[in-house]
Amino acid sequence: MNLFQLRAFDAVSREGSFTRAAKRLCITQPAVTGHIKALEERYDLVLFRRTPRSAELTPEGEALAALTRPLFGLVEQAEDLLLANRALLSGRIEIAVDSPHIVMPLLARLRARYPGITVSLSLGNAAETREALLAERASIGVITEAEPHPDLFVTDIATSRLCAVMARDHALAAGPAIALPALEGAAMVLREPTSVTRRTFDAACRRGGVRPSVLMELDSREAVIEAAAAGLGIGIVSSLECGADARIRALPIEGPDLVNRHSIACLARRRQLRLIRAVFDLAAADAVAADAVMADAAPGRP
């Protein structure tokens, strides 16, 4: 068995792309393609379905990937052990996130502390981010309302409150905040039902007996904000995602159960890898600093 071919296969299975796999391995794309072709021909099977934009695993590929991911994960741990006394001067880490807003400041601090580290960032919803971790397509995930899993090590790093976003001339845009009952019957433009933000909002509405009128369901927070800015309805986003946009007002929604928890996660067996540990340490420091700011800003503080 040729380990170079297996490593090429593992890289493509993680990246979902021959081009990205070549960058991961620091070899040419034709070399990756050649390794995969040789592996498939030797064992007379098809490991990937090629599309113009990606490489999807076949059932045989999925079965092989379940073996190669822990295999080459152990190789990474062995390399980390051998390099334990060296500074983090170079390296590459794959991070999957369900929202870029919370991770970008963390990446800026990672870049400042370890300028030689290369980061590969992928964006999806919470379920996709969790799956990327479990499939070892990502080393670290930043997930909203992370569900417990025996294979994952998870640490909370932030919380956010749901906000209603609307055009600045909307009838409800005048106050500093908005009560959940005020959204009864309101025209809404919301994320898809599987979105964590949407699930949190829907659950709060059910408990509060509030029935908004959902006019549109959109697949990204950016689309929600654009629809709200265009006056199509009220959108719901996290307070971490509002940004600065002169076209809209973003009002925190008053009421219970309208807060989301954001966590950083990795495979439990890989949590001691130096680069993963470095990112977790930076995230933990950020969380402590954020808690201190929140405490200082709490009502009744001098």
C-alpha positions as CSV (number, residue, x, y, z in Angstrom):
1,M,0.0,0.0,0.0
2,N,1.3,3.4,-1.0
3,L,1.1,5.9,1.9
4,F,1.6,8.9,-0.5
5,Q,-1.6,7.8,-2.3
6,L,-3.4,7.4,1.0
7,R,-2.3,10.8,2.2
8,A,-3.5,12.4,-1.0
9,F,-6.8,10.7,-0.7
10,D,-7.1,11.8,2.9
11,A,-6.4,15.4,2.0
12,V,-9.0,15.5,-0.8
13,S,-11.6,13.8,1.5
14,R,-11.0,16.5,4.1
15,E,-10.9,19.5,1.7
16,G,-13.5,18.3,-0.8
17,S,-11.3,19.7,-3.5
18,F,-8.3,18.5,-5.4
19,T,-7.0,22.1,-5.6
20,R,-7.3,22.7,-1.9
21,A,-5.8,19.3,-1.2
22,A,-2.7,20.2,-3.2
23,K,-2.3,23.4,-1.2
24,R,-2.7,21.4,2.0
25,L,0.1,19.0,1.0
26,C,2.3,21.6,-0.7
27,I,2.4,19.6,-4.0
28,T,0.8,20.2,-7.4
29,Q,-2.8,19.4,-8.3
30,P,-1.7,17.0,-11.1
31,A,0.4,15.1,-8.5
32,V,-2.7,14.8,-6.2
33,T,-4.8,13.7,-9.2
34,G,-2.2,11.1,-10.1
35,H,-2.0,9.7,-6.6
36,I,-5.8,9.3,-6.5
37,K,-6.0,7.8,-10.0
38,A,-3.3,5.3,-9.1
39,L,-5.1,4.3,-5.9
40,E,-8.4,3.8,-7.7
41,E,-6.9,1.8,-10.5
42,R,-4.9,-0.4,-8.2
43,Y,-7.9,-1.4,-6.2
44,D,-10.5,-1.1,-9.1
45,L,-12.9,1.3,-7.4
46,V,-14.1,4.9,-7.5
47,L,-13.4,7.0,-4.4
48,F,-14.7,10.4,-5.6
49,R,-17.5,11.8,-7.7
50,R,-15.9,14.7,-9.5
51,T,-17.9,17.8,-10.1
52,P,-16.7,21.1,-11.6
53,R,-16.6,22.6,-8.1
54,S,-15.9,19.8,-5.7
55,A,-14.9,16.1,-5.1
56,E,-17.6,14.1,-3.3
57,L,-16.8,10.8,-1.6
58,T,-18.5,7.7,-2.9
59,P,-19.7,5.1,-0.4
60,E,-16.3,3.3,-0.8
61,G,-14.6,6.6,-0.3
62,E,-16.5,7.3,2.9
63,A,-15.5,3.9,4.3
64,L,-11.8,4.6,3.5
65,A,-12.0,8.1,4.9
66,A,-13.3,6.8,8.2
67,L,-9.9,4.9,8.4
68,T,-7.5,7.5,7.0
69,R,-8.8,10.5,9.1
70,P,-7.8,9.0,12.5
71,L,-4.6,7.5,10.9
72,F,-3.3,10.8,9.7
73,G,-4.6,12.6,12.8
74,L,-2.2,10.4,14.7
75,V,0.6,11.4,12.3
76,E,-0.2,15.1,13.2
77,Q,0.0,14.3,16.9
78,A,3.3,12.5,16.4
79,E,4.7,15.5,14.5
80,D,3.4,17.8,17.3
81,L,5.2,15.6,19.9
82,L,8.5,15.8,18.0
83,L,8.2,19.5,17.6
84,A,7.1,20.2,21.2
85,N,10.1,22.3,22.1
86,R,10.0,24.5,19.0
87,A,8.1,27.7,18.8
88,L,4.9,28.0,16.7
89,L,6.7,29.6,13.7
90,S,4.7,27.9,11.0
91,G,1.8,25.6,10.5
92,R,-1.7,25.4,9.1
93,I,-5.0,25.1,10.8
94,E,-8.5,24.6,9.5
95,I,-11.3,26.4,11.3
96,A,-15.0,25.9,10.6
97,V,-17.5,28.6,11.9
98,D,-21.2,29.2,11.8
99,S,-20.7,32.9,12.0
100,P,-17.6,34.9,11.0
101,H,-18.3,37.8,13.4
102,I,-17.1,36.1,16.6
103,V,-14.1,34.4,15.1
104,M,-12.5,37.3,13.2
105,P,-11.1,39.1,16.3
106,L,-9.8,35.8,17.5
107,L,-8.0,35.2,14.1
108,A,-6.6,38.7,14.3
109,R,-5.0,37.9,17.7
110,L,-3.8,34.6,16.4
111,R,-2.1,36.3,13.4
112,A,-0.5,38.9,15.7
113,R,0.8,36.2,18.1
114,Y,1.8,33.6,15.5
115,P,2.3,35.4,12.1
116,G,3.6,32.3,10.4
117,I,0.4,30.3,10.9
118,T,-1.9,29.9,7.9
119,V,-5.6,29.6,8.6
120,S,-8.2,28.0,6.3
121,L,-11.7,29.2,7.2
122,S,-14.9,27.6,6.1
123,L,-18.4,29.0,6.8
124,G,-21.6,27.0,7.3
125,N,-24.5,26.6,9.7
126,A,-24.1,25.1,13.1
127,A,-24.8,21.5,11.9
128,E,-22.4,21.8,9.0
129,T,-19.7,23.2,11.4
130,R,-20.2,20.3,13.8
131,E,-20.0,17.8,11.0
132,A,-16.8,19.3,9.6
133,L,-15.2,18.7,13.0
134,L,-16.4,15.1,13.4
135,A,-15.3,14.3,9.8
136,E,-11.9,16.0,10.5
137,R,-12.3,18.5,7.7
138,A,-11.7,21.1,10.3
139,S,-9.4,21.1,13.4
140,I,-11.4,23.7,15.3
141,G,-15.1,24.8,15.1
142,V,-16.9,27.9,16.5
143,I,-20.5,26.8,17.0
144,T,-23.6,28.4,18.3
145,E,-25.5,26.3,20.8
146,A,-23.1,23.3,20.5
147,E,-24.8,20.0,21.3
148,P,-22.8,17.6,23.5
149,H,-20.9,14.9,21.7
150,P,-18.6,12.3,23.3
151,D,-15.9,12.9,20.7
152,L,-15.9,16.7,21.1
153,F,-14.2,19.0,23.6
154,V,-16.3,22.2,23.9
155,T,-15.6,25.4,25.7
156,D,-18.1,28.4,25.9
157,I,-16.5,31.7,24.8
158,A,-19.4,34.2,24.3
159,T,-23.1,34.8,24.5
160,S,-25.3,37.0,22.3
161,R,-28.9,38.3,22.4
162,L,-31.3,38.1,19.5
163,C,-31.9,41.5,17.8
164,A,-34.7,42.7,15.6
165,V,-33.3,44.5,12.5
166,M,-35.6,46.8,10.5
167,A,-35.5,49.7,8.1
168,R,-34.8,53.0,10.0
169,D,-38.2,54.4,9.1
170,H,-40.1,51.3,10.4
171,A,-42.9,52.0,12.9
172,L,-41.1,49.9,15.6
173,A,-37.7,51.4,15.1
174,A,-37.9,54.3,17.5
175,G,-37.1,52.8,20.9
176,P,-33.8,51.4,22.4
177,A,-35.2,47.9,22.5
178,I,-38.3,45.9,21.5
179,A,-40.5,43.6,23.6
180,L,-41.2,40.2,22.1
181,P,-45.0,40.7,22.2
182,A,-44.6,43.8,20.0
183,L,-43.8,41.3,17.2
184,E,-47.3,39.8,17.2
185,G,-48.5,39.7,13.6
186,A,-45.4,41.7,12.4
187,A,-44.2,41.0,8.9
188,M,-40.9,39.0,9.3
189,V,-38.0,38.0,7.1
190,L,-36.2,35.1,8.8
191,R,-33.5,32.5,8.4
192,E,-34.4,29.0,7.4
193,P,-36.0,26.9,10.1
194,T,-32.8,24.8,10.8
195,S,-30.9,28.0,11.7
196,V,-30.0,28.2,15.4
197,T,-31.0,31.9,15.5
198,R,-34.4,30.9,14.0
199,R,-34.9,28.0,16.3
200,T,-34.2,30.2,19.4
201,F,-36.6,32.9,18.1
202,D,-39.4,30.4,17.3
203,A,-39.1,28.7,20.7
204,A,-39.3,32.0,22.5
205,C,-42.4,32.9,20.4
206,R,-44.1,29.6,21.2
207,R,-43.5,30.1,24.9
208,G,-44.7,33.7,24.8
209,G,-47.7,33.0,22.6
210,V,-46.4,35.4,20.0
211,R,-47.3,34.7,16.3
212,P,-45.3,36.8,13.8
213,S,-46.2,36.7,10.1
214,V,-43.2,35.1,8.3
215,L,-43.2,36.5,4.8
216,M,-39.8,35.2,3.7
217,E,-37.2,32.5,4.7
218,L,-33.6,33.3,3.7
219,D,-30.5,31.2,3.8
220,S,-28.1,33.8,5.2
221,R,-27.9,36.5,7.8
222,E,-26.7,38.9,5.1
223,A,-29.8,38.2,3.0
224,V,-32.0,38.9,6.1
225,I,-30.3,42.2,6.8
226,E,-30.6,43.2,3.1
227,A,-34.3,42.3,3.1
228,A,-34.9,44.3,6.3
229,A,-33.1,47.3,4.9
230,A,-35.3,47.2,1.8
231,G,-38.4,47.4,4.1
232,L,-39.6,43.9,3.4
233,G,-40.0,43.1,7.1
234,I,-38.3,42.6,10.4
235,G,-35.3,40.3,10.5
236,I,-33.8,38.4,13.5
237,V,-30.1,38.2,13.9
238,S,-27.6,37.8,16.7
239,S,-26.3,40.9,18.5
240,L,-22.8,39.8,17.3
241,E,-23.9,40.0,13.6
242,C,-25.6,43.4,13.4
243,G,-22.6,45.4,12.3
244,A,-22.8,49.1,11.3
245,D,-25.3,49.8,8.6
246,A,-26.9,53.2,8.3
247,R,-30.0,51.8,6.6
248,I,-31.2,49.7,9.5
249,R,-31.9,49.8,13.3
250,A,-30.9,46.8,15.3
251,L,-32.9,46.6,18.6
252,P,-32.3,43.9,21.3
253,I,-35.4,41.9,22.0
254,E,-36.5,42.0,25.6
255,G,-37.7,38.8,27.1
256,P,-36.4,35.4,28.4
257,D,-34.8,32.7,26.4
258,L,-33.5,35.0,23.7
259,V,-29.8,34.5,24.3
260,N,-27.5,32.2,22.4
261,R,-24.3,30.5,23.6
262,H,-21.2,30.4,21.4
263,S,-18.5,27.8,21.9
264,I,-15.2,26.7,20.5
265,A,-14.7,23.0,19.9
266,C,-12.3,20.4,18.7
267,L,-12.0,16.6,18.7
268,A,-11.3,15.6,22.3
269,R,-8.4,13.4,21.3
270,R,-6.7,16.3,19.5
271,R,-7.2,19.0,22.1
272,Q,-3.5,18.8,23.3
273,L,-2.0,19.5,19.8
274,R,0.0,22.7,20.2
275,L,-1.7,24.8,17.6
276,I,-5.2,23.8,18.7
277,R,-4.2,24.5,22.3
278,A,-2.8,27.9,21.3
279,V,-6.2,28.9,19.6
280,F,-8.1,27.6,22.7
281,D,-5.9,29.6,25.0
282,L,-6.5,32.8,23.0
283,A,-10.2,32.2,22.9
284,A,-10.3,31.6,26.7
285,A,-8.4,34.9,27.3
286,D,-10.9,36.7,25.1
287,A,-13.8,35.1,27.0
288,V,-12.4,36.2,30.3
289,A,-11.9,39.8,29.0
290,A,-15.5,39.9,27.6
291,D,-16.9,38.7,31.0
292,A,-15.0,41.5,32.7
293,V,-16.4,44.1,30.4
294,M,-19.9,42.7,30.9
295,A,-19.5,42.8,34.6
296,D,-18.3,46.4,34.6
297,A,-21.3,47.4,32.4
298,A,-23.9,45.6,34.6
299,P,-26.6,47.8,36.2
300,G,-25.7,49.2,39.6
301,R,-21.9,49.2,38.9
302,P,-20.3,52.6,39.8
